[in-house]
């Protein structure tokens, strides 16, 4: 029988965090490789029209995905004590919601076809609904694996799903040369992930029963869903406004800047929730160990990510031209405009761990709504000045929200305001110093007519060196560095 309630010693917690971090890195490498392979290979087998048709049907599915698990996956990981009946109740809720969303999408498919004037979209939109059924069937099994901190098992499943999806799409595209190949890959990936989760977890649901006992978990999940909906609005409103007012070309430049800076950061910071949610949730009754685990997680995460963000900000002009080409120079000022938001969103990402692990999802949802409303207000204020104005206004709004966020987080729970300042503060100071140092070096190397690649390499090294030195000046950070590098001395 699968063990639902897990307890780990301090040493086991540390090992699990290290395994989770390594497994997360491995999974991200596979994902990036399969996405790149998909872009390169499928682009040679399918036409732009195929991709365009699939993109027309995708927003309906993307919106439905917001509600597919109702936040119950996080609820399963966060709950201290979990019974078979509670887990089974959540499974049947997820499966029912997935089925309801799938049926709704099928019913809406003729409207999608009518909106775009393309009858083929009805069948494609209906076919996409099958992914909602698959997702509803594996939410609790994947969450159970996360609860048990079996991160390498999850990494193997997700990697196998990504590879099988890519292979299926390539084979289908080779034979049928149609957008159906993209859907076939998505379904194959879902089948592999769901089947692997069922087999790996070893858990089987009981027959449907009353959900009364799981009411607290449902309330937890609704808070997460509310936050996700608010996040969806704030992530998409800027593109809609720019496209409506300024047209396709400015939107394309904004989209490239966003994809180059904020999207990769989200791919790095979001998987940390999988590692930290079960870790911190299991320590909620031990405040000192909770604070200790939080400090230990922040140090490596920030030392890896923040200097990289600082480097990208300082060398944006050369970096954009190298990565995208000279024809995309208009992206640079937008990239710089978004840079402060990227820096602060990275430092703010641990707030998600704290809200969720402490079960404070009502506050989490309210914060998400406040963040979405203020972001949309910033987009509207900056819209008159084009994509650069939207990007800069968004960064300004992030500056104004950040103190409010950490005040809200630190007013309750094991992590208080003084802990936030001690843990987050050194890394933010280090990142700002890294931007300044790398920017000065970058400008000096440009005046010396140094080639782009050596210039970027020098700025990259400078950013990481300055960040590490600044962070190491703070006693709390030095204590954490010694845990990872025992020979490190404060002298």
N, C-alpha and C positions, 0 to 999 in steps of 0.2 A: 504493500500500500504506500502511496506517495505521502511523504511527510509534509503537512501543510504549515505547521508552526516551527520555524527555524530559529535556532540560537547559535551565535558564534562567539568564540572567545576573542580577545583583543588581537592576538596573533593571527587568528583566522580572518578577522575583519581586514587586517592589513594585507594579508595574502590575497584575499578576494578583491580588494581595491586594485592591487597591482595587476592581477589577472584581468580584471575588467578593463583597465586602461589599455593593456596590450591587446586584448580581444577587440576593443573598440577601434584601435588603430588598424589592426588587420582587416576588420570588416570594412572600414572606410577606404582602405587601399583597393579592396576587391570592388567596392561600389564605384569608385572613381574609374577604375580600369574598365569595368563593364559598361559604364555610361559612355566613356570615350570610345570603346569598341562599337557600341550601338550607333553613336553619331557617325563614325567613320564608315562602318560596313553597311548599315541600313541606308545611308545616304547614297550609296552606289547601287542599291537594289530597288529603292523606291523613289518616287518622284516628289517634288515639293507639294504637288496637289494632294498626295497621300498624307503627308505630314500635316498639311493645312486642314484637311477634312477631319483628321483625328483630333487636332487642336480645337476645332469648333465644338466637338462633343465633350471634350475634357472638363470644361468648367462645371457642368452639371455634376459629374462624378466628384470633382474636387470639393464642391460644396457639401455633397452627401457624406463624404469621408469625415467631415467635421463631427458628425453625429453617430458614426458607426460604432464606437465603443462607449460613448457617453462618459468617458473618463473612468470607466470601471476597471480598466487595466491598472491604472495608477492606484486605484482604491485597493485592489487585491495586494499589491506590493506594499502599500503603506500600513495596512491593518496589522495590529500587534498579534491578535489571536484570530485565527481563521478556521471555520468548521467546513466539513464536507457539504452540509446543506447550504451554507452561505455561498460557497464557491459555485455550487451547482445552480443556485438561483441566479447568480450573475451570468453564468454561461447561457442559460436559457433566455435571459433578458437580452444579452448581446446577439444571440442568434435570431431572436424575434425582431429586434431592431434592424439587423442586417437584412432580413427578409422583407420587412416593411419598406425600408429604403429602396431595395431592389425593385419591388412592385411599383413603388411611386415613380422611380426613374423610367420604368417601362411605360407607364401611363403618360409621362411627360414627353417621351421620345417623339411623338408626332408634332408636338409644339416646337421642339428643337429643329426638326426638319422644316417646319413651316417658317420659322424665324429666319433661317438661312436660305430658304428656297432650294433645298437639296434633299430630295426624298430618301437618298441613301443614308442620311444621318439617323433616321428613325431606327433602322436595324442596328447600326453601330452603337447608338446610345443604349438601346436595349441590351445588346451584348455586353456592354461595360458593366451592367448591373450585376453580373455574375461575380465580379470581384468583391462586391459588398457582401454577398453570401459567404464567400471564402473568408473574408476578414472577420465577419461575425462568429465564425466557427472556431477561430484560433486565438482570439483575444486572451481568454483566461489561461489557456495552456502556455502561451508565450509569457504571460505575466507570472505564472507559477514558476517557470524557469528563471525569470528575473528575481523573484522573491528568494529562490534558492541560491542566487548568485552563481548560476551556471553559465557564466558569460562566454566561455569558449564553445559551449554547446550552441548558444544563440548565434555566435559568430559563424560557426559552421553551417547552421541552418540558413542564415541570411545570405551567406556567400553562395551556398548551393542553389538557393532560390534565384539569386541574381544571375548566376551563370546559366542555369537552365532556362531562364526567361530569355536571355540573349541568344542562346543556341536555338531555341524554338523560333524566335523572331527571324533569325537569319535563314533557317531552313524553309520556313513558310514564305518569306519574301523571295527566296530563290525560285520557288515553284509557282507561287500565285501572283507575285508582284502587285500586292494590294495592301491597303492600310489594315486589313484584317490580320496581317502578320504582326503588327504592333500589339493588337489586342491578344492574339494567341500567346505572345511572349509574356504579357502581363498575367494572363490566366495560368500559364504554366508555372510561373514564379509563385503565384498564390497557392496552387495545389501542392507544390513542393514544400513551401513554408508551413502550410496547415498540416499536411501529412506528417512532416518531420516533427512538428511541435506536439502532436498527439502521441507519436511513438516515443519521443524523447522524454516527455514529462511523466509518462506512465500513469496519468490520471484520467479517470472516466467519470463523466457527470452522472449524478443520480437523476431519477425521474423528476419532472417539474413539481415544485411545491410552493408554498407561500413565500413571498419575498419580504414579509414583515421583518424578519430577522436581519435582513440585509439593508434596511432602510437607511442607516447611517452611511453605508457605503454608496448607496444611490445618491444621497445628498452630496457626498464627497465628489462623486463623478459628475453631477450636474454643475458644480462649481468649476471643475476643470473644463467641461464643455463650454460653459459661458466664457471662460478666458480664451479658449481656442477660437470661438466665434469672433470675439473682439479682435484677436490677433489677425484673423483672416481679413477683417475689414481694414485694419491699419496697414496690412501688407499689400493690399490691392488697390486702395483708393488713389494713391499717388499716380500709379500708371494709368488708371482710368481718366483722371483729370488732365494729365499731360497729353494723353492721346486725343481727348475731346477738344482741348483748347489749342494745342500746339501742333498736333498731327503726328504722323508715323515716324518721320526722321528724328525729331527731338526725343520721342518716346524710345526709339531704338537706342539712342545714345545713353539715355537714362537707364534703360534696361541693362546695357552692357556694364555700366558703372556699378549698378546694384549687384549684378551677377559676379563681378570681379571682386567686390569687397564684402558686402553684407551676406550674400548667399553662402559663400564658403565658410564664413565665421559661424553661421547658423548650423552648418553641417558638422562643425567641430564642437560647438558648445552644447547642442541639443542631445547628442548621445551621452553626455556626462550625467544626465538625469537618470538614465538606466542604471548607472553605477551607484550614484549617490542616494537615490531614493530608497532602495532596500537597506543600504548601509546606515544612513541616518535614522530611518524609521525604526530600525531595531535597537537604536541607542537612545530613544526619546526619554526613557526613564532613567538614563544615566547621563545627566547634563555635561559632566566633565569630559566623558568619552565622546559625547556628541560634538562638543567644541573642538576637541582634539582631532577628530576625524575630519571636521570641516576645514580646520587649518591645514591638515596634511593634504587634502585634496586641492585646495586653492593654489598652493605653491607650485606644483609641477604644471597644473593646467595654465596658470597665468604666465609662468616663465617661458612656456613653449609658445603661447599664442600672442600675448601682448607685444613683445618686441617685434614679432613679424608684422603685426598691424602697424606699429610705429614705423618700421622700414617702408611699408607700402605707402604710407602717408608722405614720408619725407621724399621719396623718389618717384612720386606719382607720374610726373611728366614723362620720364624715361621709361618707367615700367609699363605704362599704358601703350606707348608706341612699340615697345618690344613685343608685348603679348598680343596686341590687337592689330598693329600696323599703323602707318602714318595717317591713313584715311580716317582714323578714329580719334584724332586729336581733341575733338570736341568733348570727348569723354572725360578728359583730365580735370577740368574745373568742377564737373559734377562729382567725380570721384573724390576730390578734395572736400567738396561740400558735404558729402556723406561720411567723411572720415571720422569726425568727432562722434557721430552716432555709432559708427562701427566700434570705436574704442570704448565708449561707455556701455554699449550693449554687451560687450565681452565681459567687462568688469561687473556688470549687473546680473549676468546669467546665474550666479550662485543663489540669487534670491528665489529662483524657481525651486531649487532643491529644498530651501528652508520652508517656503509656503507649503509645498506638497508633503514633505516628510512630517511636518507638524500638523497636518490635517486642516490647515487654515484655508480651505478652498473658497469659502465665501469672500474672504478678503482678497484672495487671489483673483477671483472673478471680478470683484469691484475694481481692483487695480487695473485689470485688463481693459475694462470698459473705460476707465478714466484715461488710460494710456492711448486707447484707440481714438477717443473723442479729441484729446489734445493733439494727437498726431494729425488727424484729419483737419483740425483747425489750422495747424501749422502748414499743411499742404495748401490749403485755400489761401492763406496769407502770402505764401511764397510763389503761388502760381503766376501772378502778374509778371514775375521776373524770369519766367521760363524754368526749365529743368534745374538749372543751377540754383535758382531761388527756392524751388521746392526742396532740394537737397539740403541747402543751408538752413532753411527754416526747420526742417526735420531735426537736424543736429542741434539747433538751438533749443527745440522743445525737449530733446533728450537731456540736455544740460539742466533744464529747469526741473525735469521729473526725477532725476537721479537722487538728489537729497531727500525728496519726498518718499521715494521707494524705500531707501534704507532706514529712514525714520520709521516707516510703517513696519518693516521687517523686524527691526530691533526693539520695538516696544513690547514684544511678547516672545516667549520661547527661550531656549538655552542661549541663543546668539543675541547678545545685547548690543547697544550702540557702540560701546567701547570696544567690543570684539570686532565689529565691522571696521572701525577706524584702524585698529591694530593689524587686521588681516588684509583688508582690501587697500588701505591707504598706501602702503609702501609700493605696491605694484602699479597703482595709478601714477604716483610720483615718478617711478622708474620709467613708465611708458612715456610720460610727457618729456622727461629728460632725454629719452631715446629719440623722440621725434626731433627735438632741437639739435642734438648732436649729429644725427644722421643727415638732417637737412643742411646743416653747415658744411659737413663733409661733402655732400652731394653737390652743393653749389660750387665749392672750391674745386672739386674734380672736374666739373663742367668748364670752369674757367681755364683749367689746365689742359683742356681738350682730351681728357682721358676717355677711352672707348666706353660704350654703354655697359658692356658685360663686366669689366673690371670695376667700373663705377658702382654698379649695383652690388657686386660681391663685397666691396669695401664697406658700403653703407649697411648691408645686411649684418656683417660682423660687428660693426660699430654699434648698431642698435642693440644687439644681444649683449655685447660686453657692457655697455653703459647701463642697461636695464638690470643686469645681474649685480653690478657693483652698487647701484643705488639701493636695490632691494636688500642687499647684504649689510647695508649700514644700519638697518633697524634690528634691534635685539630679537623680536619675535620671529622675524624672517630668518635670522641666523640660526636660531634654535631649530627651525624646520629644515634648513639646509643641512645641518649636521645629521639629521635623521637619514637623509639620502646620501650624503657624502660625509661619513664619519670622520675623515681626516681633515675636514674643513675647520679652520681655526678662526677665532674672532680677533686674533692679534693683527 
